[in-house]
């Protein structure tokens, strides 16, 4: 298995011919009748990992795994959109796009396109993992790699559980049976047992944290998924007490404490935090020691619009400071609520109020930004937090802190967290391209520390919780919290500051009870944010929106799902 995931041969995941025209069910064959079904086990394993960051067999737009547009149908993009676009972090400017108004204003239904796309991608990938486990012999020699693929399947089932709170379920590869229906409680039990069984079979914690196998899942990734499962378990199964959920979440997080480290050392003007999202995060030893499980990306060999390229280009507009790409889609931008996480009021965030002259050069714009304090550097300084990676300057036009109408990319501050420059100043793999080199850190050590902070606080161990949350804040250069400032509200806000635009916010808001429903927020008030529920100032939405609906087409196509639609849909 040497070198299976290094970037020089990541293209192996594109050459297998394992694809279908659609993936409505888990009983479909993965073999495209118009392509070869031959493969070797190393190439097949590459495909299993490649599905995390690729959307098809050839390039970003051709030979997609599914009949959905290849650029829209990748694992990361589909799950990211459902976890981010309806939350207090991000808005999407192009409100005419399929399913976008419903997702951004929390008004989706069982026919909403983007909900269907995420469901289909997760189901398709699970089918492929079942195929691998069907084809590769279950013997001592294969036990480790089979455990990795079982982890990938468990990861996808966790996403299904988190998004839909119930699951279609199948672990065999055949075309004769439909997936069965499992409740959230049944899925928590299955995932707990599955992860418990595979963890001892996987490589040791941190074994793949560097070297030729970097990017493969070892025991550290499985333990973090186990902790993540239990952190949310009482959401999926209301019979599980918060005490039980947090005790178990802490148990698995405890096994990872001290086995990794936060990226702290500044390099060439880039903070340790910023380096986690830069083009050399797979070679930068400081960044790598924090990244527990990445999605591998490469400017030449992983051509997709659904992963790193999506993150890079969707947050950029032509005229903005260089982010290491030739492209800018001008669609994802910051909600005002996210900016407020770093500043006492919106007015405290530096912002340009005048446009640059039409003939202004990039150097002119940079000088103007520095003068009026609206560049990223000035925002970081004013926030006192290395994570406040916003741009509020004149490049690409004047921005707003908050908008009363979603009409353009400049209706909020730009997020410049994802950067296709190398921290060491060297050239990227594909200079002058819009394809990024940075890997997407799907799991990183800061999550372990935040799980410890939240679990300990909920279990009554306030001093331990304070220690863990201040480790995260210290790395960001933020002022330490004092005991009197620690609360569920500050912990929920810290999750946001640390992980915004990383595809997890909805899950956290649901767990804290402030995404949907009429229950009081963490500070005793209703928690709303700009454009929540389609209102400029935000409004409460019904509690059934805490879970997405099964697509109507899936219920019609699978008799085992009939009668099991989520309440409210």
TORTI-381910 format. One record per residue (C-alpha): x negated, y, z negated. Coordinates in Angstrom, 3 decimals. Layout:
BEGIN
PT         xx         yy         zz
PT          X          Y          Z
...
This chain:
BEGIN
PT         xx         yy         zz
PT      0.000      0.000      0.000
PT     -2.998      2.323      0.121
PT     -2.350      5.756      1.582
PT      1.291      4.997      2.292
PT      2.417      8.464      1.256
PT     -0.545     10.681      1.962
PT      0.293     13.447      4.381
PT     -1.876     12.221      7.247
PT      0.450      9.263      7.872
PT      3.732     10.528      6.420
PT      5.005     10.276     10.011
PT      5.310      6.510      9.410
PT      8.688      7.191      7.870
PT      9.886      8.489     11.236
PT      9.102      5.438     13.321
PT     11.116      2.586     11.921
PT     14.334      2.755     13.916
PT     16.474      2.247     10.805
PT     19.470      4.480     11.345
PT     23.190      4.492     11.881
PT     25.546      6.856     13.596
PT     27.450      7.429     10.364
PT     27.430      6.255      6.764
PT     31.009      6.318      5.595
PT     30.605      3.141      3.575
PT     27.966      1.120      1.793
PT     28.822     -1.877      3.938
PT     27.252     -0.533      7.136
PT     24.212     -2.059      8.789
PT     21.133      0.185      8.829
PT     19.942     -1.031     12.219
PT     20.474      1.224     15.219
PT     21.432     -1.109     18.097
PT     19.559      1.147     20.510
PT     16.249      0.886     18.683
PT     14.008     -1.888     17.475
PT     14.656     -3.621     14.179
PT     11.051     -4.678     13.745
PT      9.025     -3.226     10.905
PT      6.349     -4.055      8.408
PT      6.865     -3.839      4.674
PT      4.503     -0.887      4.253
PT      6.351      1.069      6.918
PT      9.672      0.126      5.387
PT      8.513      1.425      2.003
PT      7.447      4.652      3.696
PT     10.979      4.988      5.053
PT     12.385      4.529      1.552
PT     10.363      7.489      0.283
PT     10.683      9.436      3.519
PT     14.467      9.682      3.130
PT     13.943     12.065      0.210
PT     12.412     14.697      2.466
PT     13.348     13.756      6.036
PT     16.718     13.706      7.759
PT     16.028     11.461     10.732
PT     13.673      9.566     12.933
PT     12.149     12.243     15.147
PT     11.546     15.883     14.363
PT     13.918     18.247     12.558
PT     16.845     18.119     14.981
PT     16.739     14.788     16.818
PT     17.553     11.158     16.004
PT     19.200     12.026     12.713
PT     19.990      9.248     10.279
PT     23.646     10.206     10.420
PT     26.107     11.792     12.819
PT     26.042     15.021     10.767
PT     23.744     17.816     11.993
PT     20.225     16.665     11.111
PT     19.241     20.024      9.674
PT     22.178     20.009      7.267
PT     22.188     16.363      6.244
PT     18.984     15.716      4.307
PT     18.997     14.429      0.731
PT     17.460     17.534     -0.824
PT     19.441     20.163      1.066
PT     22.820     18.520      0.542
PT     22.330     17.952     -3.186
PT     20.646     21.353     -3.690
PT     23.648     23.156     -2.193
PT     26.153     21.422     -4.456
PT     23.998     21.968     -7.555
PT     23.124     25.630     -6.849
PT     25.449     27.589     -4.578
PT     28.424     27.729     -6.938
PT     26.384     28.678     -9.997
PT     25.059     31.839    -11.627
PT     21.814     31.645     -9.635
PT     22.271     31.857     -5.862
PT     24.644     33.169     -3.204
PT     24.699     32.270      0.492
PT     25.063     35.236      2.843
PT     26.637     33.447      5.822
PT     30.171     33.046      4.539
PT     31.441     31.799      7.898
PT     29.361     28.606      7.687
PT     31.176     25.304      7.186
PT     32.149     24.800      3.558
PT     30.143     27.767      2.267
PT     33.038     29.949      0.998
PT     34.515     26.974     -0.872
PT     31.198     26.028     -2.493
PT     30.054     29.548     -3.393
PT     33.417     30.512     -4.926
PT     34.171     27.117     -6.550
PT     37.288     26.447     -4.502
PT     36.376     23.219     -2.731
PT     38.677     20.292     -2.024
PT     38.437     16.713     -0.769
PT     37.994     17.905      2.820
PT     35.175     20.421      2.226
PT     32.358     19.674      4.655
PT     29.384     20.187      2.371
PT     30.839     17.910     -0.276
PT     31.276     15.224      2.377
PT     27.701     15.687      3.631
PT     26.140     15.147      0.201
PT     28.322     12.106     -0.444
PT     27.455     10.563      2.933
PT     23.711     11.180      2.537
PT     23.596      9.604     -0.897
PT     25.612      6.608      0.311
PT     23.474      6.205      3.411
PT     20.234      6.228      1.431
PT     21.589      3.708     -1.074
PT     22.455      1.412      1.832
PT     18.830      1.612      2.984
PT     17.543      0.810     -0.509
PT     19.862     -2.195     -0.648
PT     18.498     -3.263      2.736
PT     14.912     -3.041      1.478
PT     15.712     -5.105     -1.602
PT     17.503     -7.641      0.593
PT     14.557     -7.971      3.001
PT     11.524     -7.832      0.683
PT     11.071    -11.007     -1.318
PT     11.662    -10.826     -5.044
PT      8.426    -12.360     -6.289
PT      5.586    -11.402     -8.617
PT      3.556     -9.842     -5.805
PT      6.397     -7.496     -4.837
PT      7.788     -6.782     -8.300
PT      6.114     -3.368     -8.611
PT      7.151     -1.973     -5.220
PT     10.645     -3.381     -5.585
PT     10.884     -1.573     -8.940
PT      9.944      1.679     -7.167
PT     12.748      1.208     -4.655
PT     15.158      0.322     -7.441
PT     14.137      3.589     -9.092
PT     14.895      5.491     -5.874
PT     18.285      3.797     -5.701
PT     18.944      4.650     -9.367
PT     17.964      8.264     -8.670
PT     20.558      8.440     -5.907
PT     23.194      6.823     -8.088
PT     22.413      9.409    -10.769
PT     23.067     12.193     -8.242
PT     26.363     10.556     -7.261
PT     27.294     10.262    -10.933
PT     26.290     13.829    -11.735
PT     28.178     15.329     -8.802
PT     31.292     13.128     -8.811
PT     31.332     11.718    -12.395
PT     32.509      8.358    -10.967
PT     30.908      6.229     -8.274
PT     31.412      3.858     -5.394
PT     28.968      1.090     -6.225
PT     27.192     -1.702     -4.395
PT     23.791     -3.338     -4.886
PT     23.928     -5.969     -2.158
PT     23.310     -5.591      1.560
PT     26.145     -7.088      3.576
PT     28.966     -6.011      5.838
PT     31.679     -8.167      4.313
PT     32.520     -6.246      1.144
PT     33.366     -2.661      0.290
PT     31.713     -0.794     -2.560
PT     33.590     -1.212     -5.801
PT     34.716      1.688     -7.967
PT     32.889      2.364    -11.220
PT     33.820      4.875    -13.897
PT     31.319      7.282    -15.357
PT     31.062      5.102    -18.451
PT     30.316      2.028    -16.339
PT     27.676      3.897    -14.355
PT     25.924      5.176    -17.486
PT     25.755      1.589    -18.716
PT     24.456      0.265    -15.385
PT     21.832      3.005    -14.981
PT     20.661      2.580    -18.559
PT     20.247     -1.170    -18.075
PT     18.659     -0.817    -14.623
PT     16.073      1.706    -15.774
PT     15.318     -0.335    -18.899
PT     14.626     -3.370    -16.714
PT     12.432     -1.689    -14.095
PT     10.350      0.597    -16.322
PT      7.928     -2.141    -17.501
PT      7.535     -3.317    -13.899
PT      6.381      0.077    -12.608
PT      2.862      1.477    -12.624
PT      1.760      3.077    -15.901
PT      2.801      6.621    -16.813
PT      0.803      9.041    -14.672
PT     -0.735      6.300    -12.509
PT      0.437      8.082     -9.340
PT     -0.075     11.601    -10.661
PT     -3.134     11.967     -8.403
PT     -5.152     10.073     -5.837
PT     -4.134      8.135     -2.768
PT     -0.756      7.075     -4.169
PT      0.292     10.578     -5.218
PT      3.986     10.958     -4.521
PT      5.023      7.435     -5.419
PT      7.182      6.847     -8.482
PT      5.518      5.420    -11.572
PT      6.931      4.748    -15.033
PT      6.832      8.440    -15.899
PT      9.425      9.232    -13.224
PT     11.697      6.417    -14.423
PT     11.458      7.533    -18.055
PT     12.287     11.116    -17.124
PT     15.311      9.966    -15.122
PT     16.329      7.912    -18.168
PT     16.049     10.986    -20.395
PT     17.979     13.064    -17.848
PT     20.727     10.430    -17.747
PT     21.174     10.469    -21.511
PT     21.001     14.249    -21.762
PT     24.209     14.361    -19.689
PT     25.718     11.018    -20.723
PT     28.486     12.508    -22.879
PT     29.648     14.446    -19.802
PT     30.031     11.282    -17.745
PT     31.433      9.181    -20.616
PT     33.411     11.196    -23.219
PT     33.309      8.255    -25.645
PT     29.554      8.811    -26.077
PT     28.910     11.253    -28.899
PT     26.556     14.168    -28.506
PT     24.486     12.657    -31.329
PT     24.028      9.393    -29.402
PT     23.320     11.148    -26.104
PT     20.691     13.466    -27.573
PT     19.049     10.737    -29.653
PT     18.532      8.633    -26.545
PT     17.457     11.577    -24.386
PT     14.843     12.426    -27.001
PT     13.711      8.792    -27.216
PT     12.740      8.675    -23.544
PT     11.336     12.203    -23.466
PT      9.160     11.340    -26.484
PT      7.370      8.731    -24.382
PT      6.239     11.454    -21.965
PT      5.176     14.182    -24.399
PT      1.445     14.754    -24.070
PT      1.123     12.456    -21.032
PT      1.326     15.412    -18.626
PT      0.537     19.108    -18.996
PT      1.936     22.449    -17.884
PT      0.226     24.263    -15.022
PT     -1.260     27.279    -16.797
PT     -4.494     28.472    -15.185
PT     -4.136     31.559    -12.975
PT     -5.904     31.380     -9.639
PT     -6.520     34.199     -7.142
PT     -3.743     36.282     -8.646
PT     -1.240     33.406     -8.761
PT      0.096     32.320    -12.143
PT      0.087     28.684    -13.166
PT      3.864     28.693    -12.727
PT      3.726     30.142     -9.207
PT      1.173     27.524     -8.127
PT      3.758     24.778     -8.652
PT      5.587     26.029     -5.556
PT      2.665     26.795     -3.250
PT      1.252     24.964     -0.237
PT     -1.591     23.196     -2.046
PT      0.463     21.912     -4.983
PT     -0.554     18.379     -3.972
PT     -4.270     19.212     -4.172
PT     -4.305     21.778     -6.967
PT     -5.175     19.735    -10.047
PT     -3.471     22.213    -12.386
PT     -0.182     21.937    -10.518
PT     -0.455     18.167    -10.035
PT     -0.813     17.466    -13.756
PT      2.678     18.934    -14.267
PT      4.438     17.383    -11.265
PT      5.768     13.982    -12.310
PT      7.550     13.111     -9.062
PT      7.413     15.206     -5.864
PT      9.075     15.029     -2.480
PT      6.139     15.024     -0.077
PT      6.091     17.663      2.646
PT      3.584     18.607      5.336
PT      3.515     21.385      7.951
PT      2.722     18.934     10.744
PT      4.044     15.536      9.806
PT      7.375     16.064      8.037
PT      9.492     17.985     10.504
PT     12.821     18.647      8.828
PT     15.116     21.582      8.161
PT     16.530     19.921      5.071
PT     13.788     20.093      2.459
PT     10.769     22.385      2.075
PT     11.538     24.365      5.216
PT     15.035     25.021      3.901
PT     13.650     26.380      0.639
PT     11.048     28.534      2.356
PT     13.026     30.055      5.199
PT     16.488     30.355      3.671
PT     15.153     32.768      1.019
PT     13.293     34.978      3.507
PT     14.135     37.685      6.028
PT     11.971     39.225      8.744
PT     10.178     42.308      7.422
PT      9.706     40.930      3.919
PT      6.182     40.366      2.583
PT      4.510     37.323      4.097
PT      5.565     34.025      2.517
PT      3.513     31.860      4.838
PT      6.173     31.286      7.482
PT      7.002     32.759     10.860
PT     10.720     32.302     10.249
PT     13.400     33.842      8.063
PT     16.986     32.628      7.962
PT     18.185     35.383      5.594
PT     20.834     33.324      3.809
PT     20.042     32.434      0.143
PT     19.658     35.338     -2.293
PT     19.925     35.981     -6.022
PT     23.135     36.564     -7.897
PT     23.084     39.426    -10.375
PT     23.547     36.932    -13.211
PT     20.157     35.377    -12.436
PT     18.413     38.760    -12.542
PT     20.028     39.420    -15.934
PT     18.282     36.340    -17.317
PT     15.008     38.293    -17.051
PT     16.142     41.846    -17.853
PT     18.346     43.369    -20.587
PT     20.416     45.119    -17.901
PT     20.400     45.119    -14.114
PT     19.128     48.702    -14.085
PT     15.979     47.561    -15.897
PT     14.905     45.571    -12.818
PT     12.793     47.695    -10.438
PT     14.509     48.142     -7.091
PT     13.936     50.224     -3.982
PT     16.808     52.616     -3.317
PT     15.669     53.944      0.064
PT     14.892     52.201      3.323
PT     11.459     52.339      4.901
PT     10.980     54.506      7.996
PT     11.740     52.608     11.209
PT      8.130     52.842     12.338
PT      6.701     51.695      8.981
PT      4.060     48.992      9.182
PT      3.781     46.087      6.751
PT      1.014     48.005      4.999
PT      3.257     51.069      4.758
PT      6.053     49.028      3.213
PT      3.646     47.455      0.736
PT      2.429     50.906     -0.303
PT      5.991     52.174     -0.732
PT      6.901     49.109     -2.773
PT      3.943     49.636     -5.076
PT      4.774     53.314     -5.465
PT      8.377     52.928     -6.573
PT      7.845     49.725     -8.516
PT     10.076     47.422     -6.497
PT      7.475     44.898     -5.326
PT      7.281     41.417     -6.832
PT      4.213     42.403     -8.844
PT      6.081     45.290    -10.439
PT      9.133     43.158    -11.186
PT      6.936     40.526    -12.856
PT      5.225     43.169    -14.953
PT      8.493     44.756    -16.056
PT     10.086     41.377    -16.831
PT      7.090     40.195    -18.860
PT      7.680     36.729    -17.448
PT      5.718     34.952    -14.687
PT      8.895     33.244    -13.524
PT     10.669     36.445    -12.373
PT      9.688     35.832     -8.756
PT     11.975     38.344     -7.056
PT     11.459     40.910     -4.337
PT     13.433     44.141     -4.427
PT     11.438     46.251     -2.013
PT     12.052     47.821      1.366
PT     10.863     44.937      3.554
PT     13.807     43.790      5.648
PT     16.016     46.568      4.284
PT     17.124     47.927      0.930
PT     18.575     45.395     -1.481
PT     21.339     45.547     -4.055
PT     21.200     44.208     -7.586
PT     24.876     43.269     -7.391
PT     27.357     43.423     -4.561
PT     31.119     43.935     -4.375
PT     31.270     42.142     -1.028
PT     29.248     39.160      0.179
PT     28.256     40.417      3.586
PT     24.487     40.150      4.028
PT     21.225     38.756      2.703
PT     20.427     42.137      1.114
PT     23.448     41.921     -1.196
PT     21.100     40.746     -3.946
PT     17.410     40.522     -4.752
PT     15.284     38.138     -2.710
PT     13.874     35.060     -4.448
PT     10.220     34.493     -3.557
PT      9.553     31.409     -5.674
PT      8.670     29.153     -2.711
PT      5.456     30.248     -0.968
PT      3.627     28.513      1.888
PT      0.250     30.011      1.011
PT     -2.447     28.029     -0.740
PT     -3.558     29.211     -4.148
PT     -7.166     28.480     -3.166
PT     -6.909     30.803     -0.167
PT     -7.599     28.087      2.409
PT     -5.584     27.568      5.600
PT     -2.434     25.449      5.583
PT     -2.121     22.358      7.794
PT     -0.110     24.123     10.491
PT     -1.030     27.850     10.504
PT      1.426     30.162     12.218
PT      4.303     27.716     11.724
PT      7.597     27.847      9.876
PT      6.961     24.377      8.411
PT      5.700     24.354      4.815
PT      2.957     22.298      3.216
PT      4.256     22.553     -0.346
PT      5.724     19.437     -1.907
PT      9.039     19.851     -3.708
PT      8.533     19.036     -7.421
PT     11.699     17.030     -8.022
PT     10.558     16.167    -11.562
PT      8.023     18.052    -13.618
PT      6.765     18.148    -17.191
PT      8.572     21.371    -18.124
PT     11.807     19.352    -17.905
PT     10.484     16.982    -20.575
PT      9.805     19.918    -22.885
PT     13.219     21.463    -22.262
PT     14.951     18.131    -22.924
PT     13.023     17.968    -26.206
PT     14.043     21.531    -27.050
PT     17.730     20.970    -26.379
PT     17.972     17.487    -27.875
PT     16.147     18.488    -31.050
PT     18.294     21.589    -31.469
PT     21.532     19.654    -31.048
PT     20.240     17.046    -33.522
PT     19.521     19.717    -36.125
PT     15.732     19.868    -35.710
PT     15.503     23.609    -35.087
PT     11.777     23.965    -35.806
PT     10.888     21.223    -33.320
PT     13.207     22.761    -30.733
PT     11.548     26.150    -31.195
PT      8.112     24.624    -30.693
PT      9.078     22.986    -27.405
PT     10.900     25.949    -25.905
PT      8.032     28.265    -26.826
PT      5.562     26.001    -25.015
PT      7.555     26.651    -21.859
PT      7.806     30.371    -22.535
PT      4.122     30.664    -23.435
PT      3.098     29.241    -20.065
PT      5.222     31.931    -18.411
PT      3.619     34.698    -20.478
PT      7.010     35.411    -22.059
PT      7.415     36.570    -25.643
PT      7.896     33.706    -28.101
PT     11.388     33.166    -29.446
PT     11.885     33.471    -33.191
PT     14.083     31.128    -35.198
PT     16.887     33.671    -35.501
PT     17.071     33.975    -31.687
PT     17.325     30.251    -30.981
PT     20.798     29.050    -29.995
PT     22.544     26.920    -27.404
PT     22.973     30.079    -25.350
PT     19.239     30.878    -25.327
PT     18.417     27.257    -24.477
PT     20.885     27.290    -21.577
PT     19.356     30.552    -20.346
PT     15.856     29.093    -20.627
PT     16.853     26.174    -18.397
PT     17.844     28.799    -15.837
PT     14.670     30.887    -16.126
PT     12.436     27.845    -15.767
PT     14.282     25.910    -13.042
PT     16.297     28.382    -10.958
PT     16.427     27.516     -7.258
PT     15.273     23.946     -7.954
PT     18.596     22.181     -7.445
PT     19.871     21.460    -10.973
PT     21.770     24.457    -12.398
PT     25.346     23.167    -12.017
PT     24.454     20.047    -13.992
PT     23.163     22.160    -16.887
PT     26.159     24.510    -16.893
PT     28.591     21.577    -16.970
PT     26.706     20.012    -19.883
PT     26.854     23.271    -21.857
PT     30.582     23.559    -21.116
PT     30.409     26.854    -19.234
PT     30.756     25.906    -15.569
PT     34.514     25.386    -15.345
PT     37.467     25.317    -17.710
PT     38.916     27.693    -20.267
PT     36.803     26.733    -23.257
PT     34.880     29.473    -24.968
PT     31.317     30.015    -23.829
PT     28.207     29.495    -25.864
PT     28.412     32.911    -27.516
PT     32.147     32.696    -28.192
PT     33.081     34.491    -24.976
PT     34.102     33.209    -21.586
PT     31.032     32.829    -19.368
PT     31.575     34.217    -15.908
PT     29.150     35.506    -13.297
PT     29.377     37.573    -10.145
PT     31.578     35.862     -7.546
PT     32.479     32.954     -9.788
PT     35.897     31.846     -8.583
PT     35.782     34.323     -5.677
PT     36.026     37.454     -7.830
PT     33.308     40.099     -7.630
PT     33.043     40.237    -11.424
PT     33.794     36.547    -11.870
PT     36.738     34.650    -13.304
PT     37.457     31.373    -15.084
PT     38.048     28.379    -12.816
PT     40.008     25.234    -13.619
PT     38.206     22.438    -15.450
PT     38.704     19.918    -12.634
PT     35.895     21.702    -10.761
PT     33.375     20.208    -13.200
PT     33.324     17.215    -10.837
PT     33.445     17.145     -7.054
PT     36.181     15.119     -5.307
PT     35.566     11.958     -3.348
PT     35.949     12.930      0.331
PT     39.451     12.126      1.541
PT     38.036     10.114      4.449
PT     36.162      7.841      2.037
PT     39.276      7.070      0.003
PT     41.133      6.280      3.206
PT     38.319      4.025      4.434
PT     37.588      2.095      1.242
PT     40.545      0.290     -0.367
PT     38.570      0.016     -3.633
PT     38.616      3.820     -4.018
PT     42.341      4.252     -3.497
PT     44.009      5.562     -6.622
PT     40.670      6.718     -8.042
PT     40.397     10.314     -6.807
PT     39.094     12.687     -9.474
PT     41.844     14.599    -11.342
PT     42.951     17.874     -9.782
PT     42.269     16.837     -6.201
